[in-house]
Amino acid sequence: LQNAVDQVKIGGKIYLGLIDGILTVANTGIPFSFDGVKSLMKSNLSPKRENQNTIGQKGLGFRSLLNWSNDISIFSNGLSIRFSEQYRKKFFEEAGINEKTALLVAPEVIESINMEDFDTIIKIKISDTSKTSEVKRQISEIDKFTLLFLDKITNLTVCIENETTMFKRESDQNVVVISEDDKDFCFDTFRKTGKIGEKN
């Protein structure tokens, strides 16, 4: 979710869906660049390192998905690639390399999909049912309070199998209104800036 938020511009939209063991993350905003793909293939090369307004800056957030999957597809700005154990093994066997290599060093070009209203769509095929349960647990923890702190997002849709929850965020100065399906929640917010550890 945080990786998607980092790419979103003000007024952005995010979709998170877990259906039939496939986690889909879609967002509007800045699409994947060539440097972004390189950062996946080699950690610590994330182009976000130059932007201090993003939380993820080392390309490690995406790589953490490998704990859940060995089959990840990315669709963004005309880019359609897939990282899979099946293709990685085939690629290096054909090159005569039999040593164990990292999954993300061998992207496969695949067919594009309908992007609908999104700029980037990532599909993660969860590798087993126990991991699917953990993904479902984490997604189900997303609620109206999550959106309260994501000030660039106006629409967040969370779908787990047949259950869909739609969140909408609107703000006017220090007042934030978050809609969860057809219920509205109003929050008074206060902001304080400074460095951690700084004494008043």
Phi, psi and chi 1 to 4 in degrees:
 res  aa     phi    psi   chi1   chi2   chi3   chi4
   1 LEU       -  -43.7  177.4   58.6      -      -
   2 GLN   -65.2  -37.7 -172.9   56.9   61.0      -
   3 ASN   -59.4  -41.7  -90.0   16.0      -      -
   4 ALA   -65.7  -42.0      -      -      -      -
   5 VAL   -62.4  -38.5  170.5      -      -      -
   6 ASP   -59.2  -29.8  -78.2  -14.5      -      -
   7 GLN   -90.7  -13.4  -56.6  -53.0  -47.4      -
   8 VAL   -79.4  142.9  164.5      -      -      -
   9 LYS   -92.9  170.7  -60.9  177.2 -178.7  177.8
  10 ILE   -55.6  133.3  -61.9  -63.0      -      -
  11 GLY    84.6   23.1      -      -      -      -
  12 GLY   -79.4  169.4      -      -      -      -
  13 LYS  -133.0  137.5 -179.4  170.5   66.0  171.4
  14 ILE  -133.0  141.0  -69.0  177.7      -      -
  15 TYR  -123.6  131.5  168.7   86.9      -      -
  16 LEU  -123.9  121.9  -74.2  173.3      -      -
  17 GLY  -138.7  135.4      -      -      -      -
  18 LEU  -120.2  105.5  178.8   63.6      -      -
  19 ILE  -134.7  125.0  -60.0  173.8      -      -
  20 ASP    53.5   41.4  -65.4  -27.1      -      -
  21 GLY    78.1    9.0      -      -      -      -
  22 ILE  -117.6  122.2  -62.7  177.2      -      -
  23 LEU   -92.1  123.4  173.0   62.8      -      -
  24 THR  -112.3  127.7  -59.7      -      -      -
  25 VAL  -121.7  119.8 -177.4      -      -      -
  26 ALA  -128.6  142.0      -      -      -      -
  27 ASN  -149.3  154.7   62.8  -89.8      -      -
  28 THR   -86.9  171.3   58.7      -      -      -
  29 GLY   112.5 -150.1      -      -      -      -
  30 ILE   -68.7  122.1  -56.5  170.6      -      -
  31 PRO   -77.5  172.0   29.1  -34.5      -      -
  32 PHE   -64.6  140.0 -100.5   88.0      -      -
  33 SER  -110.0  173.7   63.6      -      -      -
  34 PHE   -61.2  -40.7  178.7   69.8      -      -
  35 ASP   -64.7  -33.9  -73.5  -20.3      -      -
  36 GLY   -64.1  -40.3      -      -      -      -
  37 VAL   -66.6  -41.5  174.6      -      -      -
  38 LYS   -60.6  -35.7  -73.2 -162.9  -59.6 -178.0
  39 SER   -67.0  -27.2   76.9      -      -      -
  40 LEU   -72.1  -37.0  -58.0 -177.8      -      -
  41 MET   -75.1  -24.0  -61.1  173.3   68.6      -
  42 LYS  -144.5  119.9 -174.5  173.8 -178.0 -179.3
  43 SER   -66.3  162.3   62.7      -      -      -
  44 ASN    71.7   15.8 -145.3   32.9      -      -
  45 LEU  -115.1   16.6  -74.2  179.4      -      -
  46 SER   -60.7  131.3  173.9      -      -      -
  47 PRO   -65.9  -13.0   22.8  -32.9      -      -
  48 LYS   -73.9   -9.2  -69.0 -169.4  -71.7 -176.7
  49 ARG   -61.9  -26.1  -62.8 -176.3   65.9 -176.8
  50 GLU   -82.8   -8.4  -60.9  177.2   -0.1      -
  51 ASN  -109.7  106.7 -175.2   -7.6      -      -
  52 GLN   -75.4   -4.9  -62.6  -56.1  -48.6      -
  53 ASN   -88.6   -0.9  -66.5  -39.6      -      -
  54 THR  -103.2  150.3   59.7      -      -      -
  55 ILE   -82.8  -47.1  -68.1  178.4      -      -
  56 GLY   -82.2  125.5      -      -      -      -
  57 GLN  -137.7    5.7  -64.5 -176.1    4.0      -
  58 LYS  -124.3    6.6  -64.0 -176.6  178.2  179.4
  59 GLY    72.2   14.5      -      -      -      -
  60 LEU   -90.0  -24.4  -60.1  178.6      -      -
  61 GLY   -60.8  -46.8      -      -      -      -
  62 PHE   -64.4  -42.2 -175.2   94.3      -      -
  63 ARG   -63.8  -24.1  -59.9  170.8   72.7   85.4
  64 SER   -66.4  -17.3   67.6      -      -      -
  65 LEU   -63.6  -19.7  -67.4  173.9      -      -
  66 LEU   -64.9  -16.5  -62.0  178.1      -      -
  67 ASN   -69.3  -20.9  -65.8  -37.6      -      -
  68 TRP  -108.7  -23.5  -70.7  -15.9      -      -
  69 SER  -149.6  151.4  174.4      -      -      -
  70 ASN  -123.1   28.0   58.0   13.3      -      -
  71 ASP  -151.1   96.6 -168.1  -28.9      -      -
  72 ILE  -128.7  129.3  -56.5  170.8      -      -
  73 SER  -116.7  143.9  -59.9      -      -      -
  74 ILE  -126.5  131.3  -58.3  171.4      -      -
  75 PHE  -127.4  119.8  -53.0   91.0      -      -
  76 SER  -167.6  125.6 -178.0      -      -      -
  77 ASN    53.9   43.4 -165.8   31.1      -      -
  78 GLY    84.1   -6.1      -      -      -      -
  79 LEU   -87.7  131.0  172.4   76.8      -      -
  80 SER  -139.0  101.0  -59.8      -      -      -
  81 ILE  -134.1  158.5   58.4  174.1      -      -
  82 ARG  -135.5  134.9  176.5 -172.1 -179.8 -157.1
  83 PHE  -107.5  117.9  -63.0   97.6      -      -
  84 SER  -143.1  151.7   67.8      -      -      -
  85 GLU   -65.2  -36.3  178.0   59.5   24.5      -
  86 GLN   -60.1  -48.1  178.8 -176.4    8.8      -
  87 TYR   -72.5  -38.5 -178.5   76.8      -      -
  88 ARG   -57.8  -45.6 -179.2 -150.8   64.8   79.6
  89 LYS   -64.1  -45.0 -176.6  177.0  179.9 -179.4
  90 LYS   -63.4  -43.4  175.2 -176.3  175.4 -177.2
  91 PHE   -58.9  -47.6  178.2   85.4      -      -
  92 PHE   -79.0  -29.3  -75.5  103.1      -      -
  93 GLU   -65.0  -41.1  -77.4 -178.3   -9.6      -
  94 GLU   -67.2  -25.5  -69.5  178.4   -9.0      -
  95 ALA   -87.9   -0.8      -      -      -      -
  96 GLY    77.6   21.3      -      -      -      -
  97 ILE  -109.9  116.5  -59.1  173.4      -      -
  98 ASN  -106.8   -3.2  -63.2  -44.7      -      -
  99 GLU   -70.2  155.5  -68.8   89.9   -3.3      -
 100 LYS   -68.4  130.1  179.7   67.9  175.0  178.1
 101 THR  -126.7  162.0   54.0      -      -      -
 102 ALA   -70.3  147.3      -      -      -      -
 103 LEU   -62.4  -39.5  179.4   71.4      -      -
 104 LEU   -82.8    7.5  -63.3 -178.6      -      -
 105 VAL   -91.6   -4.5  -59.7      -      -      -
 106 ALA  -132.8   82.5      -      -      -      -
 107 PRO   -76.9  142.4   27.6  -33.2      -      -
 108 GLU  -107.4  131.7  174.3 -172.2    8.0      -
 109 VAL   -77.1  129.1  176.9      -      -      -
 110 ILE  -129.4  175.9   58.9  175.9      -      -
 111 GLU   -68.5  145.9  -68.1  -73.6  -27.1      -
 112 SER   -76.5  167.5   60.5      -      -      -
 113 ILE  -129.2  172.0   62.8  172.6      -      -
 114 ASN   -71.8  118.7 -179.6    5.6      -      -
 115 MET   -83.6   -8.8  -60.8  -63.5  -69.2      -
 116 GLU    51.9 -123.7  -60.9 -178.8    2.8      -
 117 ASP  -102.2   14.8  -63.9  -34.0      -      -
 118 PHE  -106.0  155.6  -63.4  100.9      -      -
 119 ASP   -94.6  -27.2  -64.0  -61.2      -      -
 120 THR  -139.1  134.9  -62.1      -      -      -
 121 ILE  -130.5  129.3  -62.1  176.9      -      -
 122 ILE  -120.5  129.7  -61.3  174.0      -      -
 123 LYS  -116.2  124.4  -69.2 -174.6  173.6  -69.2
 124 ILE  -117.9  114.7  -56.1  106.7      -      -
 125 LYS   -85.7  111.1 -174.4  175.4 -178.2 -179.8
 126 ILE   -69.2  136.2  -50.3  -56.9      -      -
 127 SER   -76.9  -26.7   54.7      -      -      -
 128 ASP  -155.2  168.5   61.1   56.6      -      -
 129 THR   -66.7  -33.4   53.7      -      -      -
 130 SER   -65.1  -37.8   63.3      -      -      -
 131 LYS   -72.5  -32.8  -66.9  177.6 -179.2  178.3
 132 THR   -61.3  -39.2  -60.0      -      -      -
 133 SER   -63.4  -38.1  -61.9      -      -      -
 134 GLU   -69.3  -40.8  173.9   59.4   18.1      -
 135 VAL   -61.7  -44.3  174.4      -      -      -
 136 LYS   -61.0  -40.9 -175.4 -179.8  -63.5 -174.5
 137 ARG   -61.9  -44.9 -177.1 -168.0   66.9   78.4
 138 GLN   -66.8  -41.0  -68.3 -167.1   29.1      -
 139 ILE   -66.5  -37.9  -65.2  177.7      -      -
 140 SER   -66.8  -16.7   64.3      -      -      -
 141 GLU   -79.8  -10.8  -69.1  179.1   -8.2      -
 142 ILE   -71.0  127.1  -63.6  172.9      -      -
 143 ASP  -143.9 -169.5   57.6   16.3      -      -
 144 LYS   -60.8  -29.6   56.0 -175.8  176.7  -67.5
 145 PHE   -71.4  -28.5  -60.2  108.1      -      -
 146 THR   -60.4  -47.0  -55.4      -      -      -
 147 LEU   -69.7  -22.9 -162.3   58.9      -      -
 148 LEU   -56.9  -34.3 -178.1   61.8      -      -
 149 PHE   -99.8    2.1  -62.8   98.1      -      -
 150 LEU  -105.1   79.5  -56.9  179.0      -      -
 151 ASP   -74.4   -8.6   55.6    1.5      -      -
 152 LYS   -88.9  -10.5  -66.0 -168.3  -64.0 -178.8
 153 ILE   -95.8  133.1  -54.5  -59.1      -      -
 154 THR  -107.7  -26.4   56.2      -      -      -
 155 ASN  -135.5  128.8  -67.2   86.9      -      -
 156 LEU  -133.6  122.4  171.2   62.8      -      -
 157 THR  -113.9  129.0  -58.9      -      -      -
 158 VAL  -120.4  123.9  178.0      -      -      -
 159 CYS  -126.9  124.1 -179.1      -      -      -
 160 ILE  -122.4  106.5  -58.4  177.1      -      -
 161 GLU    54.5 -112.4  -59.8  -57.0  -17.5      -
 162 ASN   -98.1    4.2  -65.0  -37.4      -      -
 163 GLU  -106.6  123.4  -64.6 -175.1   11.8      -
 164 THR  -121.8  132.3  -60.6      -      -      -
 165 THR  -120.6  131.5  -55.6      -      -      -
 166 MET  -114.5  126.6  -60.3 -176.8   67.7      -
 167 PHE  -111.9  142.1  -60.0   94.9      -      -
 168 LYS  -133.4  136.7 -175.2  176.3 -179.1 -179.7
 169 ARG  -119.7  129.2 -174.5 -173.6 -164.7  -81.8
 170 GLU  -130.8  146.0  -63.3  178.3  -23.7      -
 171 SER  -140.2  149.2   61.7      -      -      -
 172 ASP  -139.9  100.2 -177.2    6.3      -      -
 173 GLN    57.3 -114.4  -64.1 -176.4  -13.3      -
 174 ASN   -95.0    4.1  -66.9  -31.0      -      -
 175 VAL  -104.0  127.3  177.3      -      -      -
 176 VAL  -118.4  128.5  176.8      -      -      -
 177 VAL  -113.1  123.3  177.5      -      -      -
 178 ILE  -117.0  126.7  -64.1  177.8      -      -
 179 SER  -100.2  129.8  -58.1      -      -      -
 180 GLU  -115.6  105.0 -179.5  176.9  -14.2      -
 181 ASP    57.0 -112.1  -68.2  -30.5      -      -
 182 ASP  -109.8   16.8   56.6   -7.0      -      -
 183 LYS  -110.2  134.8  -62.9  179.7 -179.1  178.5
 184 ASP  -104.8  140.5  -68.7  -19.0      -      -
 185 PHE  -129.0  129.8  -58.2   87.5      -      -
 186 CYS  -109.0  133.6 -174.6      -      -      -
 187 PHE  -127.7  136.0  -60.0   88.3      -      -
 188 ASP   -92.4  124.4  -68.3  -40.9      -      -
 189 THR  -114.6  152.8   62.8      -      -      -
 190 PHE  -134.6  139.4  -56.2   89.1      -      -
 191 ARG  -121.6  137.0 -176.5 -174.0  -60.7  -91.2
 192 LYS  -136.4  130.5 -179.0  178.5  179.5 -179.3
 193 THR  -110.8  154.9   60.0      -      -      -
 194 GLY   159.5  179.8      -      -      -      -
 195 LYS   -95.8  141.1  -65.1 -177.8  178.9  179.8
 196 ILE   -62.7  132.1  -64.5  177.1      -      -
 197 GLY    92.1   -6.3      -      -      -      -
 198 GLU   -76.9  132.5 -160.8  172.9   56.7      -
 199 LYS   -89.5  143.7  -65.7 -176.5  179.0 -179.9
 200 ASN   -78.8      -  -65.0  -33.0      -      -
